[in-house]
């Protein structure tokens, strides 16, 4: 299994870091067989698994359940699990407890939280003080969609770029070992990646970050959500639909089950 030191070495050697989301045992198995560097158990599962319009309905129980399932499918892959909305916003004691549960019960190697405000810096410091590795997340932070007015690119104005850059620096100083940048101009992604010592993972942050992350369902063409930064390598929806239709037709036409699918078949 790769570790934090390996990710720093990859940044220094300019070896891109591959990260993909996964939400269950089966998808995690495939990720591990594909030798992806990192699996992110993202709170995006609220949208792509449970059908919510955003990530705000996801709970700690959801994240623990899915994180532990992913670990069972990927025993030798570094796993980062999201702290869901309101799990690190109330007080330091609750924040520490919730972060610890993602490692103890969720079997993750690290946790991720969104934002770079002073209260987020306090949360990061508290978690790091518990010897728990922390990943930051800036730019388009999905838990802040009501503040942003939707899923919109951030950092278009100079003052926004300055704020994101400053928050990235402060997060690094506070102790995160990696930072996800989402939905920002390419130049800002490049600037942060070149000036911070920690690995920077982009999702819609351009071509110059130290690695990339995409959602499992987007990569496989299983999602109706389209974004400029995303890409599907196969049209999974069509492939799966055709397979299920073939199954249905075989049942309707009494082709399945065949004799080879039956225990002790009756020979007429």
N, C-alpha and C positions, 0 to 999 in steps of 0.2 A: 504493500500500500504506500502511495506517495504521502508525504507529510508536509508541514508548513515550510521546513527548510528546503525541501525539493521545489516548492513553488517559487521561493525567492531565487533559487539557482536558475530556474527556468526563465524568470524575468531577466536576470543578469546575462544569461546566455541567449536571450531573445528567442526562446523556444515557446511558441504560443501554447497557452493553457486552454484545454477544452473542458467545458462544463455544460451539463444538460440537466434539465429537471427530470425527476421521476417520482412517481407517487405510489407505486405498489411493488409487490414482489416480482411480478413478471417483467415489468418494464425495467426494474433494477437489474435483473438477471441479464437482460439484453445489453444494458449499458456497461455492465462489467465485462461481458464477453467482447464488447466493442472496444474495450480498454480506454474508455473515456477517463480523463484525469480526475474529475470531480463530479459528483451527483449533488444537485441542489434539490432538496425537498421544499418546494416553494409554496407559499400560501396562495399562489395562482391556482392551486387545486380547487379552491372555492369556485372558480369560473369554469375550468375545463373538466373537472370531475363531477362537481355538484351542481353546475349550471347557474350559479349566482351571477348577478351582473357585475360584481366586483369582488374584492378579497376581504371585505370588512366583516363578513359573517363567519369567517373561519375561526375556530376555537383552539385552545391549547390541546384539548382532547383529540381534535382532528389531526393536529400536527404530530402529536406523539404517536397516534395510531399509524399514520402513513409513514412516518420516519422509521419506526421499528419494522414495518413491513419492507421498506426499501433496504434496510440493513440486512434482513434475512436473505434478500436476493443478491446483495452485493457485499459480501463479507470482507472483500479486500479492496474496496474503493473508498476514498475520502468522501465523507458525507457532511454537507452543511444543511442545517434545517432552519427555516424562517421562524422567528418569533412573531406570532400573529398580532393583529390590531388589538390594542389595549392590554397586551400582556406585559408591556414594559413602560407604560405611561403613568401608572398610579403612584407607586412608591418604590424605593430601592429594594426593600425586603421582598416584595412581590416579584420584582424584576429578577433578582438573584434566584429566587425559587423557581420561577418559570424557565429560566435559562438552564438551570441544573436539571430540570425534568426532561428537557430535550436530549440531554446526554445520558441521564440515568435510565429513563424509560423509553425515550425515543432512539437511543443508541447512536446518536449523531456524534461527529467529531468536532463540530463547531456550530455556532449559531449566527444568524444574520438578523440585523434590525435596520430600520429605515430612518433617514433623517440625520441632520447635523447640528441641530439647535443645542443650546446649553444643557437642556434637560436630557437630550440624547447623549451628549458627552458624559454626563453623570451616569447614565445607564450603562454606557460602554465601560467606564472605569469600574463600576461596581461588579460587572460580569467578569471583566479581566482580573479583578482582585480575587475572584473565585477560581482562578486558574482555568477559565473557560475561554477558548479562542473565539474571537468575534470578527465577523465580516460586516462592513458598512455598506450602505446603499444610498446613493444620491442621484439627483436629477429628477426624472419622472418616478416618484415613489408612489406605487399604486394605493397605499393606505391613505394617501393625501389627495385623492381625486376630487373630493368636494372642495378642498382649498384651491385646487388648480382649475376647477371647472370642467373636469373630464380628463381623459388620457391624452394629454397634450405635451408636445416637446417643450422641455425646459432649457433655460440658458440662452435664449435668443437675444435678450437684451444684455448690454454690457454689465449692468449692475447685477443681473442674475448670474452671469458667468463668474463675476468676481466673488459672489456669495458662495457659489458651489465650490469654486477653487479653494476659498478660505476654509469652508467646512471640511473639505477633503484633507487639507493640511492638519486641521485640529483633530480630526478623527484619527489620523495617523499618529499624532503626538499622544493621543489618549490611549492608544494601544491596539487598534484593529490591525490584523495581519493581512487583510485583503479588502478591496473595495469594488463594489459593483456600481457601474455608471449606466443609467438607463435613459434613453430618449433625450439626448443632448447633441449639439452640433459637433461634428467630427473634430474641429480644431480644439475645442475644449477637452474632448477626450484625449487628444494627443498631448495637450499641455499638461494635464494632470498625470498622465502615464509617464511622461518624460521627467517630471519633477518630483514625483513621490517615489520612495524606496520600496513601498509595498506593491504587490501585484495588483493590477487594475483589470477587472473583467467587464467587458462591454456587452450591452444589449441595446442596440440602436445608438451606440456611442462612437461609431466609425471604425476605421481600419487600423488604428494605431494603438489600441489598447493591448495589454499583455495577454489577453485571452478573450474568449467569447462564450456567452451562454444563451441558449434558446430553450423554449418550452418543448417538451417531448411531443405534444400533440401537434405543434406547428411543424416540427421537423418531419413528422410522418404524415402530414396532410390530413390530420384528424380533427382539425379545429375550423370553425367558421370565422374565427377572428383573423383579420388580415392587418398586417402592419408593414410599412415600408422596409423596416429593418429585418423582417423575418424572411424565411425561405423554406419551402417544403421540398424534400428530396424524393418523395414518392407521394402519389395521391392515394393515401391510405383509405379515405372514405369510400372511394370508388371500388378499390380492391376488396375491402371488407363487405361492402354492400353486395357486390357480385357473388362473393362466397356464400353469404347468408341466403341470397336469393336462390343459388344453386342448391343449397341444403333444403330450403323450403320446397322447391320444385321436385326434388328427389323424394321427399316425404309425400307430397301430393300425388305423385305418379307411382308410388309404391316401389321405387327403385332402392330406397334406403329404409330400413336396413336390408342389406343383402345377406346371402347365406354366410359370407365370411364375417359378418358382424353379429352372428347369432350363436349362443351357447347351445350345444346339442340340437342342431337343427332337425326339423321334421322333413324326411325325404319322401316326396309324393311319388 
